[in-house]
Amino acid sequence: MLWLGVIGCLLFPKNRTLVALVLILPPLAGNVLLLKLSTDAGWGMIGASWLASCITAVWSILLSLTASNVKGNTKRAIVNAMFFIGYCAGCIGAPQLWTEKPRYVNGVVTAIVTWCLLFVVIVAYRLLCSRDNAQRASVDVDAQISGQAHQEVTLDTVGAPESDLTDREDKHFRYSI
């Protein structure tokens, strides 16, 4: 699945959120199958558990979005730390839900709910970023019409911008969606 994510991002370079939304579907389907298939379904249960465990591609895309869309050294460090703390808390807490043999209903239902919530959050994130990009583009057009030039960006010795503006402060920043 990871390679499908890579290929999807290469084929649709400005649509990583859409690729992530598509990649949510296999683990979601796998969890639904785990809930609905008979326990003696054999290879059906094995295939469902394989599908349910295909999470790497989605998380890789989400990590790349935080790397692309969070500007400012301190802010990026805090956002990445919060992302990993949330991930670790989930890794610690989630196994406590997988205790009811043989169906593990609490764990499977929780997985289905969290995949659905992630789908909604990614859609909302895409809409917010698209709206912010459109607002910033209209401000840029207004600035060009009024004759105001873009401010020059000075680079330090390693080629990084000297200013440490966040994505909210830098009005020329565009969110990757």
N, C-alpha and C positions, 0 to 999 in steps of 0.2 A: 504494500500500500504506500510505503514511503516514496517509491519510485513513481507511482501514479501522481502523488502530490508534486513531485519535482517536475514531471512532464506537464501536469496541469498548469503549474506556475510558469513554465516556459512557453506553453501554447497561449496562455491568457495572462500576460505579464502584469496587467493593471487590474487584475480581478482575483487577487489572492483570497479575499473573503468568499467569493463565489466558489472557488476551488475547495476551500475549507468546508463550506456548506454541503457540497457534493460528497466530500469525504466523511462527513458525519453520518451519512445514510447507511454505509455497510455495518458499522458497529451498532447503530440503532436497530437495524434489521436483525442483526445477530442476537441482540438482547431480546427482541420481541419473539424471535424463534425459540430462544432458550425458555421463554415463559410459556409458549404455546405448544411446542412439540411434546410428544409423549416421552417419558423417561427411557423407554426402550426403543427409541427411534434410531439408535446406533449412529451411523455416519451422519445423519441429520443433526444430531446433537453435537457431534464433533465439529461439523462444518459451522454450525451456529456459534459454537464457542470460539472458533477461529475468527469468524467475522466480528464477534463481540470484542475481540482483543486487538483489533486493528486501529489503534489510537495514535500511533507514532506520527503519522503524516499530519493529522489535524494539529497536534501539539507543536510540531515543528513549524507549521505555517503561523500559528498564533505567536510563537516566539519570534519569528521573523517580522511579524507585524509590530511587535513592541520595539524591536530594534530599529525599524524604519520610521515609526510614527511617534516616538518619544524623543524629543530634542532637549538637550541640556544634560550635562554630565551627572549632576546630583539627581535630577528628576529621573533619568534613565536608570541609575543605580537603584533608586527607591522602587520604581515600578518593577524592575526585574526581581528585586528581593521579595516584593509582595507577591509576584507571580509564583516564585518558587516556594514561598512559605505556604501559599494556598495549595499548591500542588502537593507539598509534603504533608500538610494537614489532611488532605484527601487520601493520600497513600497510607496514613496512619489510621484514619477513621473508617475508611471504606471496608477493610477486611472484617470489621466488627459486625457488618451487616450480612456477611456471607456465612451464616451459621446453621441455617435450617435445611438439613439434608432431606431429600435429594434435589429439591427444586430451587432452593436458595431464593425464595420469592422476594424477600426484603432487598437483597442485593441487586437482583435483576430489575425490580421495579425502580429502585433508586437510580440505577444506571440509565434506565429509559428516561426517567424524569430529568436527570442531569444532562443527557444528550439533547433532549428537547429544549431545556433552558439554554444550553450553549447555542443551539440553533437560533433561538430568539435573540440572544445577546449579540451574536455576530451580525444578524440582520440589522439590529438597532445601531450597532457600531458602524456598519457600512453606511447607513442612512445619515448618521451624525457627521461622519467624516466627509461624505459627499456634500452635505449642506455647508459645512465649514469651508471646503474647497471652493464651492460656488461663490460663497460670500467673499472669500479672499480674492478670487478671480475678478469679481465685480469691482472690488476696491482697487485692484491693480489697473483695470481698464479705466476707472475714474481718474486715477493718478496719472495715467498716460495721457488722457484727454486734457487734463488741467496742466500738463507739462512738467509734472514732478518726475524726476528720474529715480530709478532704483538706487538705493544707497550701495556704495561699494563695500565689498566684504574683504577685510584684510586677513591674511593667513599668517600663522606663526611659522617657526622654522620646520615643523614636521608637516605642514600643509593643512592643519586644522584651523577652523575659524577662530579668531581671537575672542570674539564675543561668545558668551555662554548663554544665549537666549534660549528659552524653552520654546516648544512648538506653539504655545499660545501667544508668547510675546513676539515671535518672529512672524510678521504678517506676510512674508514671502514664502513661508514654509507650506508645503502641500502634503496632505496625508496620503499615504499609499493605501489603496483599498483593494 
